[in-house]
Amino acid sequence: MIELYQKKYYTKAIPTAKKALRMAETTYGPDKPETVLSLNNLAMLYKKKKNYSQAEELYLRALRVSEKVAGSEHPDLSVPLNNLALLYAAQGRYGEAFSACDRALDVLESAYGTKHPLVASALERYADLKQQAGKPADAKKMRARAAAIRQGLPQ
């Protein structure tokens, strides 16, 4: 599937990704962390094909499984939340994208503190979405905060 994805053969990669998901569900169970990767991979392919409803369904399922396994405040939730944010932004659903980014940032800050490199990365991704949504002033503030974290300066 990776080779097909890299060659942008998304339609050809979908059956392979579906098979991988079925195997993960059979081997590990539908609500296990090992299945989340397969959910995300298939969702990513649907997103590339602009089949947003199927991608959203899979990303939401990945988030639910992650919450069930790790808890609602675990920093690993930032991955499916970020995936959802990007999906929502691709559709112009910026309110939902910002909500997902806010939650991802909250779980990372709760887990690691406000000056962690993962928080800086989350701020940079969020800034990109703010810029894309036509909110350059918000994006600038987030990038400045991320830069301060990376430089170890007080915020």
PyMOL commands that place a pseudoatom at each C-alpha (Angstrom):
pseudoatom trace, name=CA, resn=MET, resi=1, chain=A, elem=C, hetatm=0, pos=[0.000, 0.000, 0.000]
pseudoatom trace, name=CA, resn=ILE, resi=2, chain=A, elem=C, hetatm=0, pos=[2.845, 2.422, 0.795]
pseudoatom trace, name=CA, resn=GLU, resi=3, chain=A, elem=C, hetatm=0, pos=[4.309, 2.058, -2.674]
pseudoatom trace, name=CA, resn=LEU, resi=4, chain=A, elem=C, hetatm=0, pos=[0.918, 2.677, -4.280]
pseudoatom trace, name=CA, resn=TYR, resi=5, chain=A, elem=C, hetatm=0, pos=[0.386, 5.720, -2.059]
pseudoatom trace, name=CA, resn=GLN, resi=6, chain=A, elem=C, hetatm=0, pos=[3.800, 7.153, -2.907]
pseudoatom trace, name=CA, resn=LYS, resi=7, chain=A, elem=C, hetatm=0, pos=[3.019, 6.746, -6.611]
pseudoatom trace, name=CA, resn=LYS, resi=8, chain=A, elem=C, hetatm=0, pos=[-0.360, 8.441, -5.981]
pseudoatom trace, name=CA, resn=TYR, resi=9, chain=A, elem=C, hetatm=0, pos=[-2.291, 5.346, -7.038]
pseudoatom trace, name=CA, resn=TYR, resi=10, chain=A, elem=C, hetatm=0, pos=[-4.873, 5.974, -4.344]
pseudoatom trace, name=CA, resn=THR, resi=11, chain=A, elem=C, hetatm=0, pos=[-7.698, 4.065, -6.005]
pseudoatom trace, name=CA, resn=LYS, resi=12, chain=A, elem=C, hetatm=0, pos=[-5.499, 0.978, -6.353]
pseudoatom trace, name=CA, resn=ALA, resi=13, chain=A, elem=C, hetatm=0, pos=[-4.303, 1.305, -2.757]
pseudoatom trace, name=CA, resn=ILE, resi=14, chain=A, elem=C, hetatm=0, pos=[-7.802, 1.336, -1.212]
pseudoatom trace, name=CA, resn=PRO, resi=15, chain=A, elem=C, hetatm=0, pos=[-8.489, -2.428, -1.582]
pseudoatom trace, name=CA, resn=THR, resi=16, chain=A, elem=C, hetatm=0, pos=[-5.110, -3.194, -0.008]
pseudoatom trace, name=CA, resn=ALA, resi=17, chain=A, elem=C, hetatm=0, pos=[-5.842, -0.806, 2.867]
pseudoatom trace, name=CA, resn=LYS, resi=18, chain=A, elem=C, hetatm=0, pos=[-9.283, -2.362, 3.371]
pseudoatom trace, name=CA, resn=LYS, resi=19, chain=A, elem=C, hetatm=0, pos=[-7.706, -5.802, 3.505]
pseudoatom trace, name=CA, resn=ALA, resi=20, chain=A, elem=C, hetatm=0, pos=[-5.137, -4.591, 6.031]
pseudoatom trace, name=CA, resn=LEU, resi=21, chain=A, elem=C, hetatm=0, pos=[-7.947, -3.161, 8.182]
pseudoatom trace, name=CA, resn=ARG, resi=22, chain=A, elem=C, hetatm=0, pos=[-9.888, -6.450, 8.059]
pseudoatom trace, name=CA, resn=MET, resi=23, chain=A, elem=C, hetatm=0, pos=[-6.726, -8.347, 9.029]
pseudoatom trace, name=CA, resn=ALA, resi=24, chain=A, elem=C, hetatm=0, pos=[-6.037, -5.987, 11.936]
pseudoatom trace, name=CA, resn=GLU, resi=25, chain=A, elem=C, hetatm=0, pos=[-9.630, -6.276, 13.153]
pseudoatom trace, name=CA, resn=THR, resi=26, chain=A, elem=C, hetatm=0, pos=[-9.485, -10.074, 12.929]
pseudoatom trace, name=CA, resn=THR, resi=27, chain=A, elem=C, hetatm=0, pos=[-6.044, -10.401, 14.477]
pseudoatom trace, name=CA, resn=TYR, resi=28, chain=A, elem=C, hetatm=0, pos=[-6.243, -7.767, 17.217]
pseudoatom trace, name=CA, resn=GLY, resi=29, chain=A, elem=C, hetatm=0, pos=[-9.902, -6.809, 17.461]
pseudoatom trace, name=CA, resn=PRO, resi=30, chain=A, elem=C, hetatm=0, pos=[-11.858, -3.814, 16.191]
pseudoatom trace, name=CA, resn=ASP, resi=31, chain=A, elem=C, hetatm=0, pos=[-11.202, -1.679, 19.276]
pseudoatom trace, name=CA, resn=LYS, resi=32, chain=A, elem=C, hetatm=0, pos=[-7.480, -2.213, 19.706]
pseudoatom trace, name=CA, resn=PRO, resi=33, chain=A, elem=C, hetatm=0, pos=[-4.665, 0.293, 19.191]
pseudoatom trace, name=CA, resn=GLU, resi=34, chain=A, elem=C, hetatm=0, pos=[-3.113, -1.913, 16.516]
pseudoatom trace, name=CA, resn=THR, resi=35, chain=A, elem=C, hetatm=0, pos=[-6.234, -1.374, 14.414]
pseudoatom trace, name=CA, resn=VAL, resi=36, chain=A, elem=C, hetatm=0, pos=[-5.987, 2.432, 14.630]
pseudoatom trace, name=CA, resn=LEU, resi=37, chain=A, elem=C, hetatm=0, pos=[-3.096, 2.570, 12.165]
pseudoatom trace, name=CA, resn=SER, resi=38, chain=A, elem=C, hetatm=0, pos=[-5.116, 0.688, 9.557]
pseudoatom trace, name=CA, resn=LEU, resi=39, chain=A, elem=C, hetatm=0, pos=[-8.109, 2.965, 10.160]
pseudoatom trace, name=CA, resn=ASN, resi=40, chain=A, elem=C, hetatm=0, pos=[-5.928, 6.025, 9.653]
pseudoatom trace, name=CA, resn=ASN, resi=41, chain=A, elem=C, hetatm=0, pos=[-4.304, 4.618, 6.520]
pseudoatom trace, name=CA, resn=LEU, resi=42, chain=A, elem=C, hetatm=0, pos=[-7.619, 3.867, 4.852]
pseudoatom trace, name=CA, resn=ALA, resi=43, chain=A, elem=C, hetatm=0, pos=[-9.047, 7.233, 5.925]
pseudoatom trace, name=CA, resn=MET, resi=44, chain=A, elem=C, hetatm=0, pos=[-6.027, 9.004, 4.444]
pseudoatom trace, name=CA, resn=LEU, resi=45, chain=A, elem=C, hetatm=0, pos=[-6.639, 7.310, 1.093]
pseudoatom trace, name=CA, resn=TYR, resi=46, chain=A, elem=C, hetatm=0, pos=[-10.310, 8.293, 1.136]
pseudoatom trace, name=CA, resn=LYS, resi=47, chain=A, elem=C, hetatm=0, pos=[-9.291, 11.862, 1.944]
pseudoatom trace, name=CA, resn=LYS, resi=48, chain=A, elem=C, hetatm=0, pos=[-6.911, 11.907, -1.024]
pseudoatom trace, name=CA, resn=LYS, resi=49, chain=A, elem=C, hetatm=0, pos=[-9.778, 10.729, -3.223]
pseudoatom trace, name=CA, resn=LYS, resi=50, chain=A, elem=C, hetatm=0, pos=[-11.962, 13.498, -1.718]
pseudoatom trace, name=CA, resn=ASN, resi=51, chain=A, elem=C, hetatm=0, pos=[-14.327, 10.903, -0.287]
pseudoatom trace, name=CA, resn=TYR, resi=52, chain=A, elem=C, hetatm=0, pos=[-14.590, 12.979, 2.848]
pseudoatom trace, name=CA, resn=SER, resi=53, chain=A, elem=C, hetatm=0, pos=[-17.557, 11.264, 4.486]
pseudoatom trace, name=CA, resn=GLN, resi=54, chain=A, elem=C, hetatm=0, pos=[-15.837, 7.872, 4.525]
pseudoatom trace, name=CA, resn=ALA, resi=55, chain=A, elem=C, hetatm=0, pos=[-12.565, 9.441, 5.665]
pseudoatom trace, name=CA, resn=GLU, resi=56, chain=A, elem=C, hetatm=0, pos=[-14.340, 11.255, 8.498]
pseudoatom trace, name=CA, resn=GLU, resi=57, chain=A, elem=C, hetatm=0, pos=[-16.101, 8.085, 9.632]
pseudoatom trace, name=CA, resn=LEU, resi=58, chain=A, elem=C, hetatm=0, pos=[-12.781, 6.220, 9.838]
pseudoatom trace, name=CA, resn=TYR, resi=59, chain=A, elem=C, hetatm=0, pos=[-10.903, 9.087, 11.519]
pseudoatom trace, name=CA, resn=LEU, resi=60, chain=A, elem=C, hetatm=0, pos=[-13.682, 9.418, 14.116]
pseudoatom trace, name=CA, resn=ARG, resi=61, chain=A, elem=C, hetatm=0, pos=[-13.561, 5.682, 14.735]
pseudoatom trace, name=CA, resn=ALA, resi=62, chain=A, elem=C, hetatm=0, pos=[-9.771, 5.878, 15.175]
pseudoatom trace, name=CA, resn=LEU, resi=63, chain=A, elem=C, hetatm=0, pos=[-10.294, 8.688, 17.696]
pseudoatom trace, name=CA, resn=ARG, resi=64, chain=A, elem=C, hetatm=0, pos=[-12.937, 6.698, 19.611]
pseudoatom trace, name=CA, resn=VAL, resi=65, chain=A, elem=C, hetatm=0, pos=[-10.699, 3.619, 19.778]
pseudoatom trace, name=CA, resn=SER, resi=66, chain=A, elem=C, hetatm=0, pos=[-7.760, 5.740, 20.930]
pseudoatom trace, name=CA, resn=GLU, resi=67, chain=A, elem=C, hetatm=0, pos=[-9.900, 7.377, 23.622]
pseudoatom trace, name=CA, resn=LYS, resi=68, chain=A, elem=C, hetatm=0, pos=[-11.195, 3.996, 24.769]
pseudoatom trace, name=CA, resn=VAL, resi=69, chain=A, elem=C, hetatm=0, pos=[-7.707, 2.508, 24.989]
pseudoatom trace, name=CA, resn=ALA, resi=70, chain=A, elem=C, hetatm=0, pos=[-5.706, 5.443, 26.321]
pseudoatom trace, name=CA, resn=GLY, resi=71, chain=A, elem=C, hetatm=0, pos=[-8.270, 7.779, 27.872]
pseudoatom trace, name=CA, resn=SER, resi=72, chain=A, elem=C, hetatm=0, pos=[-9.690, 11.093, 26.761]
pseudoatom trace, name=CA, resn=GLU, resi=73, chain=A, elem=C, hetatm=0, pos=[-6.658, 13.139, 27.814]
pseudoatom trace, name=CA, resn=HIS, resi=74, chain=A, elem=C, hetatm=0, pos=[-3.808, 10.998, 26.473]
pseudoatom trace, name=CA, resn=PRO, resi=75, chain=A, elem=C, hetatm=0, pos=[-1.313, 12.854, 24.260]
pseudoatom trace, name=CA, resn=ASP, resi=76, chain=A, elem=C, hetatm=0, pos=[-1.571, 10.157, 21.572]
pseudoatom trace, name=CA, resn=LEU, resi=77, chain=A, elem=C, hetatm=0, pos=[-5.028, 11.576, 20.816]
pseudoatom trace, name=CA, resn=SER, resi=78, chain=A, elem=C, hetatm=0, pos=[-3.282, 14.485, 19.133]
pseudoatom trace, name=CA, resn=VAL, resi=79, chain=A, elem=C, hetatm=0, pos=[-2.669, 12.285, 16.058]
pseudoatom trace, name=CA, resn=PRO, resi=80, chain=A, elem=C, hetatm=0, pos=[-6.285, 11.419, 15.217]
pseudoatom trace, name=CA, resn=LEU, resi=81, chain=A, elem=C, hetatm=0, pos=[-7.352, 14.943, 16.229]
pseudoatom trace, name=CA, resn=ASN, resi=82, chain=A, elem=C, hetatm=0, pos=[-4.812, 16.414, 13.834]
pseudoatom trace, name=CA, resn=ASN, resi=83, chain=A, elem=C, hetatm=0, pos=[-6.011, 14.079, 11.077]
pseudoatom trace, name=CA, resn=LEU, resi=84, chain=A, elem=C, hetatm=0, pos=[-9.574, 15.252, 11.658]
pseudoatom trace, name=CA, resn=ALA, resi=85, chain=A, elem=C, hetatm=0, pos=[-8.497, 18.894, 11.657]
pseudoatom trace, name=CA, resn=LEU, resi=86, chain=A, elem=C, hetatm=0, pos=[-6.801, 18.494, 8.286]
pseudoatom trace, name=CA, resn=LEU, resi=87, chain=A, elem=C, hetatm=0, pos=[-9.825, 16.680, 6.890]
pseudoatom trace, name=CA, resn=TYR, resi=88, chain=A, elem=C, hetatm=0, pos=[-12.196, 19.394, 8.099]
pseudoatom trace, name=CA, resn=ALA, resi=89, chain=A, elem=C, hetatm=0, pos=[-9.937, 22.138, 6.721]
pseudoatom trace, name=CA, resn=ALA, resi=90, chain=A, elem=C, hetatm=0, pos=[-9.826, 20.412, 3.328]
pseudoatom trace, name=CA, resn=GLN, resi=91, chain=A, elem=C, hetatm=0, pos=[-13.596, 20.842, 3.253]
pseudoatom trace, name=CA, resn=GLY, resi=92, chain=A, elem=C, hetatm=0, pos=[-13.556, 24.421, 4.491]
pseudoatom trace, name=CA, resn=ARG, resi=93, chain=A, elem=C, hetatm=0, pos=[-15.041, 23.333, 7.825]
pseudoatom trace, name=CA, resn=TYR, resi=94, chain=A, elem=C, hetatm=0, pos=[-12.685, 25.558, 9.787]
pseudoatom trace, name=CA, resn=GLY, resi=95, chain=A, elem=C, hetatm=0, pos=[-14.738, 25.757, 12.974]
pseudoatom trace, name=CA, resn=GLU, resi=96, chain=A, elem=C, hetatm=0, pos=[-14.519, 21.994, 13.376]
pseudoatom trace, name=CA, resn=ALA, resi=97, chain=A, elem=C, hetatm=0, pos=[-10.856, 22.036, 12.338]
pseudoatom trace, name=CA, resn=PHE, resi=98, chain=A, elem=C, hetatm=0, pos=[-10.086, 24.642, 14.999]
pseudoatom trace, name=CA, resn=SER, resi=99, chain=A, elem=C, hetatm=0, pos=[-11.972, 22.645, 17.643]
pseudoatom trace, name=CA, resn=ALA, resi=100, chain=A, elem=C, hetatm=0, pos=[-9.925, 19.543, 16.844]
pseudoatom trace, name=CA, resn=CYS, resi=101, chain=A, elem=C, hetatm=0, pos=[-6.701, 21.576, 16.963]
pseudoatom trace, name=CA, resn=ASP, resi=102, chain=A, elem=C, hetatm=0, pos=[-7.704, 23.158, 20.280]
pseudoatom trace, name=CA, resn=ARG, resi=103, chain=A, elem=C, hetatm=0, pos=[-8.305, 19.753, 21.791]
pseudoatom trace, name=CA, resn=ALA, resi=104, chain=A, elem=C, hetatm=0, pos=[-5.036, 18.354, 20.405]
pseudoatom trace, name=CA, resn=LEU, resi=105, chain=A, elem=C, hetatm=0, pos=[-3.153, 21.320, 21.852]
pseudoatom trace, name=CA, resn=ASP, resi=106, chain=A, elem=C, hetatm=0, pos=[-4.907, 20.909, 25.208]
pseudoatom trace, name=CA, resn=VAL, resi=107, chain=A, elem=C, hetatm=0, pos=[-3.998, 17.234, 25.555]
pseudoatom trace, name=CA, resn=LEU, resi=108, chain=A, elem=C, hetatm=0, pos=[-0.386, 17.907, 24.588]
pseudoatom trace, name=CA, resn=GLU, resi=109, chain=A, elem=C, hetatm=0, pos=[-0.047, 20.825, 27.003]
pseudoatom trace, name=CA, resn=SER, resi=110, chain=A, elem=C, hetatm=0, pos=[-1.660, 18.806, 29.799]
pseudoatom trace, name=CA, resn=ALA, resi=111, chain=A, elem=C, hetatm=0, pos=[0.715, 15.919, 29.214]
pseudoatom trace, name=CA, resn=TYR, resi=112, chain=A, elem=C, hetatm=0, pos=[3.972, 17.750, 28.502]
pseudoatom trace, name=CA, resn=GLY, resi=113, chain=A, elem=C, hetatm=0, pos=[3.568, 21.340, 29.646]
pseudoatom trace, name=CA, resn=THR, resi=114, chain=A, elem=C, hetatm=0, pos=[3.356, 24.485, 27.547]
pseudoatom trace, name=CA, resn=LYS, resi=115, chain=A, elem=C, hetatm=0, pos=[7.001, 24.563, 26.435]
pseudoatom trace, name=CA, resn=HIS, resi=116, chain=A, elem=C, hetatm=0, pos=[7.422, 21.115, 24.888]
pseudoatom trace, name=CA, resn=PRO, resi=117, chain=A, elem=C, hetatm=0, pos=[8.551, 20.635, 21.259]
pseudoatom trace, name=CA, resn=LEU, resi=118, chain=A, elem=C, hetatm=0, pos=[5.369, 18.650, 20.497]
pseudoatom trace, name=CA, resn=VAL, resi=119, chain=A, elem=C, hetatm=0, pos=[3.351, 21.662, 21.617]
pseudoatom trace, name=CA, resn=ALA, resi=120, chain=A, elem=C, hetatm=0, pos=[5.407, 23.826, 19.253]
pseudoatom trace, name=CA, resn=SER, resi=121, chain=A, elem=C, hetatm=0, pos=[4.674, 21.423, 16.396]
pseudoatom trace, name=CA, resn=ALA, resi=122, chain=A, elem=C, hetatm=0, pos=[0.958, 21.485, 17.203]
pseudoatom trace, name=CA, resn=LEU, resi=123, chain=A, elem=C, hetatm=0, pos=[0.996, 25.278, 17.235]
pseudoatom trace, name=CA, resn=GLU, resi=124, chain=A, elem=C, hetatm=0, pos=[2.706, 25.351, 13.839]
pseudoatom trace, name=CA, resn=ARG, resi=125, chain=A, elem=C, hetatm=0, pos=[0.096, 23.025, 12.328]
pseudoatom trace, name=CA, resn=TYR, resi=126, chain=A, elem=C, hetatm=0, pos=[-2.673, 25.083, 13.887]
pseudoatom trace, name=CA, resn=ALA, resi=127, chain=A, elem=C, hetatm=0, pos=[-1.089, 28.281, 12.528]
pseudoatom trace, name=CA, resn=ASP, resi=128, chain=A, elem=C, hetatm=0, pos=[-1.103, 26.788, 9.036]
pseudoatom trace, name=CA, resn=LEU, resi=129, chain=A, elem=C, hetatm=0, pos=[-4.846, 26.145, 9.331]
pseudoatom trace, name=CA, resn=LYS, resi=130, chain=A, elem=C, hetatm=0, pos=[-5.478, 29.645, 10.677]
pseudoatom trace, name=CA, resn=GLN, resi=131, chain=A, elem=C, hetatm=0, pos=[-3.549, 31.081, 7.729]
pseudoatom trace, name=CA, resn=GLN, resi=132, chain=A, elem=C, hetatm=0, pos=[-5.492, 28.897, 5.301]
pseudoatom trace, name=CA, resn=ALA, resi=133, chain=A, elem=C, hetatm=0, pos=[-8.744, 30.088, 6.892]
pseudoatom trace, name=CA, resn=GLY, resi=134, chain=A, elem=C, hetatm=0, pos=[-7.808, 33.721, 6.334]
pseudoatom trace, name=CA, resn=LYS, resi=135, chain=A, elem=C, hetatm=0, pos=[-6.797, 34.492, 9.905]
pseudoatom trace, name=CA, resn=PRO, resi=136, chain=A, elem=C, hetatm=0, pos=[-3.183, 35.669, 9.462]
pseudoatom trace, name=CA, resn=ALA, resi=137, chain=A, elem=C, hetatm=0, pos=[-3.025, 37.578, 12.758]
pseudoatom trace, name=CA, resn=ASP, resi=138, chain=A, elem=C, hetatm=0, pos=[-3.948, 34.436, 14.714]
pseudoatom trace, name=CA, resn=ALA, resi=139, chain=A, elem=C, hetatm=0, pos=[-1.477, 32.418, 12.656]
pseudoatom trace, name=CA, resn=LYS, resi=140, chain=A, elem=C, hetatm=0, pos=[1.300, 34.924, 13.367]
pseudoatom trace, name=CA, resn=LYS, resi=141, chain=A, elem=C, hetatm=0, pos=[0.718, 34.722, 17.139]
pseudoatom trace, name=CA, resn=MET, resi=142, chain=A, elem=C, hetatm=0, pos=[0.786, 30.925, 17.074]
pseudoatom trace, name=CA, resn=ARG, resi=143, chain=A, elem=C, hetatm=0, pos=[3.972, 30.844, 15.001]
pseudoatom trace, name=CA, resn=ALA, resi=144, chain=A, elem=C, hetatm=0, pos=[5.609, 33.317, 17.383]
pseudoatom trace, name=CA, resn=ARG, resi=145, chain=A, elem=C, hetatm=0, pos=[4.674, 31.159, 20.358]
pseudoatom trace, name=CA, resn=ALA, resi=146, chain=A, elem=C, hetatm=0, pos=[5.999, 28.046, 18.598]
pseudoatom trace, name=CA, resn=ALA, resi=147, chain=A, elem=C, hetatm=0, pos=[9.244, 29.833, 17.746]
pseudoatom trace, name=CA, resn=ALA, resi=148, chain=A, elem=C, hetatm=0, pos=[9.641, 30.942, 21.373]
pseudoatom trace, name=CA, resn=ILE, resi=149, chain=A, elem=C, hetatm=0, pos=[9.203, 27.344, 22.531]
pseudoatom trace, name=CA, resn=ARG, resi=150, chain=A, elem=C, hetatm=0, pos=[11.787, 26.136, 20.035]
pseudoatom trace, name=CA, resn=GLN, resi=151, chain=A, elem=C, hetatm=0, pos=[14.236, 28.843, 21.108]
pseudoatom trace, name=CA, resn=GLY, resi=152, chain=A, elem=C, hetatm=0, pos=[13.591, 28.261, 24.804]
pseudoatom trace, name=CA, resn=LEU, resi=153, chain=A, elem=C, hetatm=0, pos=[12.495, 31.849, 25.349]
pseudoatom trace, name=CA, resn=PRO, resi=154, chain=A, elem=C, hetatm=0, pos=[9.844, 32.950, 27.803]
pseudoatom trace, name=CA, resn=GLN, resi=155, chain=A, elem=C, hetatm=0, pos=[6.443, 33.402, 26.253]
for i in range(1, 155): cmd.bond("trace and resi %d" % i, "trace and resi %d" % (i + 1))
show_as sticks, trace
zoom trace
